[in-house]
Amino acid sequence: MRKQRIYLETTLFNYYFDTDRDAHADTVTLFKEIAAGKFEAFTSDAVIDELTKAPADKSTAMLALMDEYSITILPVTDEARRLTGIYLSGGIIPQKYETDGIHIAVATVNKLDVIVSMNFRHIVKWKTIQMTRTVNINNGYRPIEIFSPMEVIESEKTQYN
């Protein structure tokens, strides 16, 4: 069976270090499962840009996860920007949160299987999932799945069990 190719959105790098967040344990479990070879992990230059805006010590720690977990960094291509524009013009993602659309578009154009995020305002949201599915199909792409880490991890040993 082929490994699932997952896109790690910016929020996961924050949750990894934020021990007070509800999904911290599940996020760490996801990273452990990546290290164990259960998933092939990707992120993008857009995530790198967002992480570098954090305070220096936190930014350094979050960026170090890329090497520690062998996360492939994908570029934000013109094709991804074009698809992002469609998401924005269709009202799927608010203009102000263009980067959220970029995350979805980068994962889509690179034919990844799943976006993993804790962004419930604009990404892990029924409307976003349904509308990006339609836009992707109408533009010759396959739909992308969007889930939280709790829905992706295989381990049953999480903070909830």
N, C-alpha and C positions, 0 to 999 in steps of 0.2 A: 504494500500500500504506500502510495506517495505521501510524503510529509505535507501537511497543510502549510501553505505559504502565507504568513500573517504580517500585516502592517501594524506597527506599534505607533500609535498617535501620542502626541506630546504629554497628555495627562498621565500616561502610564509611568513615565520617568519621574514625575512628581510623586505619584502614589507609592512608588518603590521606596522612597525615602521618608514619606510622611506617615509615621507610625500611628498617628491619631486618626487617620482616615479609615472609614469603614472597610474599604476594599484593599487596604495595604497588604494584608496576609495573602489574599488571592492574587494580587499583582506580583508579589515576590514568588509565589508558587508558579505563576506563568513563566517568569524569568528562569526559574529552576528547571521547568519542563523544556524551555528553549535550550538550556545548557545540556540537558539530558538527550537532546536530539529529537524530541517529539514534534517540534515545529521548526520551520525555516523562517527566521525573523528578518524583517525589513523595516526601514523607516525612511525618511527623506530629508533633503536639505531644508525643507520648510520646518521640520522638527528641530533640526540643528539650530536654525535661526531663532526659533522660539526659546530653546534651552539656553542660548547664549545671552538672553535678556534677563535671566535670573541672577541673583546675587552671585558673585564670583565663586565662592566656595561650593554653593549648591550646583551651579552650572558645571563646574569642573567634575563634580561627583556624578552628575547625570550623564554628561558626555562620556565619562569613563565606562559607563555601561555598554556603550557601542562595542568597544574592544573586548571587554570582559565576556560578553555574551555573543560575540561574532555577528553582530547585527549589520546587515548590508544597508548602506545609505544610497538611496535612489535620487537622481536629479529631478528637479521640477522642470520638465520639458515644455516646449511650446504646445505640444499635443495635450499635456495635462492642463496647461493654462487655458487652452481653448475649451476643454471640457468643463473646467471650473467656471468659465464665463457662462456656459449654458446653465449650470446649477444656479448661478447668481441671478441671471436674467429670468429664470423660471421661478424665482422666489423660494427655491429649496433651501438655500443658505442665504442669510442676510448679507448684503454687501459689506457691512462693517466687519463681518467674520469670514472674509474671503479665504483665509488660511485653512479654515475647516473644510471648505470646498476643495482646496488644493490637496489636502490629505486624501480625500475620497477619490479625487481624480488621479493622483499618482498611483494609488493602489489599483485603480481600475485599468489604467493604460498599461501597467506592468503585469496585468493578469494575475494578481494575487487573489487568494481565496477569501480572506477575511481581514477586516479592519477591527482592531481591538482598541477600545477607547473607554474612558470614563466621562466623556463629554456628552452629558445627557441633554444639553440645551440644543445642540445643533447637529450632532453626529449619531449617537445611539438614541435614535428617536424614530418612532413609527413612520411619521411623515417623511423624514429624510430617507429612510430605508426604502419606502415604497416609491417615492418620486425619483430617487437616483436610479433605482432599478429600471424604471420606465425610460428615463433619459438614456441610460447606458444601452439598453436594448435598441432604442430608436436610433442610436448613433453607432451601431455596429459593435458594441462592447457587450461582454457578458455581465450579468448582475454581480455585484459585490456584496458579500455578507457583512453585516456590522453587528458586533457583539461586545459585551463587557468581558473582563477577564474571568468573572465567575461563570460565564456561560461557555468559555473556551477550555479552561483547564480540565485535565483529565483526573487529577488527584481529587479524592474525596476528603483529604485532610486539609481543610481550610479553617478559617476562623469560625465558620458556621457549623462545623461538625466536631 
